[in-house]
Amino acid sequence: MARRDQTIKIYRRIAKKRYLKGKHVYEHLRIYVPIPSKFHNIIKPFLNQRLKIEMVKQGDCIVITLRQKVSLQ
């Protein structure tokens, strides 16, 4: 079986929120990066936790780093 690289598509959506009893609409841009199911076991321990994000552009690549946020409690 040949090894295949995982590919994704970054999605851009306009989120709409109504206010003043529906008279006006606030719109803002949201960008989503889906995680392929192949990597869900790696992501599961980090679900429902606050994560720090760092993004770096290296040539024609984007490197996204997520780290657990350290709480001082």
C-alpha positions as a printed Julia matrix, in Angstrom:
73×3 Matrix{Float64}:
   0.0    0.0    0.0
   1.42   3.38  -0.99
   1.84   6.03   1.71
  -0.28   9.15   1.12
   0.25  12.6    2.52
  -2.63  14.14   4.45
  -4.1   17.23   2.85
  -6.58  19.74   4.24
  -8.28  22.88   3.09
  -8.38  25.97   5.31
 -11.93  27.33   5.45
 -13.02  30.95   5.69
 -16.54  31.69   6.95
 -18.49  34.8    7.81
 -20.04  34.41  11.27
 -23.21  36.42  11.86
 -24.63  37.46  15.21
 -27.89  39.34  15.56
 -28.34  42.03  18.19
 -30.94  44.63  19.23
 -33.7   42.02  19.02
 -32.67  41.01  15.52
 -32.64  44.49  13.99
 -28.92  44.48  13.19
 -26.33  41.85  12.33
 -22.69  41.81  13.44
 -20.48  39.94  10.97
 -16.9   38.81  11.45
 -14.5   36.52   9.65
 -13.69  33.09  11.11
 -10.93  30.81   9.78
 -11.03  27.06  10.45
  -8.25  24.48  10.15
  -9.75  20.98  10.3
  -7.74  18.17  11.92
  -7.81  14.9    9.91
  -9.2   11.89  11.8
  -5.8   10.19  11.53
  -4.53  12.64  14.2
  -7.51  12.57  16.6
  -5.73  10.28  19.09
  -2.93  12.85  19.37
  -5.41  15.72  19.92
  -7.72  14.01  22.46
  -5.62  14.76  25.6
  -5.78  18.49  24.77
  -9.54  18.77  24.29
 -11.34  21.28  26.56
  -8.06  22.88  27.64
  -6.72  26.36  26.98
  -3.84  26.26  24.53
  -1.31  28.87  23.48
  -0.92  29.12  19.73
   2.17  30.16  17.8
   2.24  30.45  14.02
   5.36  30.96  11.91
   5.64  31.22   8.14
   8.7   29.38   6.84
   9.01  29.81   3.09
   5.89  28.24   1.58
   4.93  26.45   4.83
   2.99  27.42   7.94
   4.12  25.9   11.24
   1.39  25.9   13.92
   2.48  25.1   17.48
  -0.04  24.53  20.28
   1.09  24.4   23.92
  -0.84  23.93  27.15
  -1.38  27.23  28.89
   0.27  27.18  32.31
  -2.15  28.35  35.01
  -0.79  30.02  38.16
  -3.33  28.73  40.71
